[in-house]
Structures are given as structure tokens and as C-alpha cells.
Amino acid sequence: MKFPVLPFLIASLVWAGCATNKYETLAPLPTPAMAEKSGQPLSTLEQGRIVYLAQCGRCHEHQFPDTVNTKDWHVVVPGMAWNAGISKSDEKAVLAYVLAAKVKK
């Protein structure tokens, strides 16, 4: 008896698409309210979140915005961006994002 590969593959892809990435849920989506409150353009916050999710977990566990105090983010982000080879514009976007995400409440 042959194993039905195609139905299994389709079911696996559907299931994987429904899975929630914990980093994406703990790193809030930028909103117009976050942008207004932080004084940063929404597009900057969106770019910062994209870079944060893509880069910051490559070498270590993500540090979520609420887990680090504001003063430390100003030191951590430039240092980590330099280590990771992230551009200055992406570094500024990540910093803007994590600071805006901290004050989202």
C-alpha cells in the first residue's frame, strides 16, 4: 500500500500556515496610534518591526520591547546592529519600533 504523499503534504502546509509564531505575537504590530504617540512615521515602525523579527533572533532569543528598559534599548540596539551589520537606517527603525512598542499601552 502506497502512502498518500500529496494529501499529507497539503495538510502539513495548511497546518504550518495556521501556526502562530510567538515572536510575531509578542512583537506588536505598529499602529497609527503607536506612530502618533511615539512621533515616528508608521512606515518607520513597520520597517523596524520587520528588521527586528528578521535579524534580532538570528544570534540570540528576541528581547521583547517590554522586557528591556528604555535607557538600555538606546545602548543595546546600536551595539547589536553593529554586530549584525545592520544599516544605520534599519538600526534607527528598530530603535524607533522597540521604543514605540514599549509605550503602546
LINLINJO-V246132 format. One line per field, one symbol per residue. ss: DSSP state (H for helix, E for strand, C for the rest). psi: psi as a letter, one per 40 degrees, with the letter a starting at -180 (. if undefined). burial: + if it has 9 or more other C-alpha atoms within 8 Angstrom, else -. A space follows every 50 residues. Layout:
# LINLINJO-V246132
ss->???
psi->???
burial->???
This chain:
# LINLINJO-V246132
ss->CCCCHHHHHHHHHHHHHHCCCHHHHHCCCCCHHHHHHHCCCHHHHHHHHH HHHHHCCCCCCCCCHHHCCHHHHHHHHHHHHHHHCCCHHHHHHHHHHHHH HHCCC
psi->hihgdddddddddddddeihhddddegihiiddddddeeiiddddddddd dddddeedeiiihideehiddddddddddddddefhiddddddddddddd dded.
burial->-----------------------+--+--+---+++++-+-+-++++++- +++--++------++--+----++--++--+----+---+++++++++++ +++--
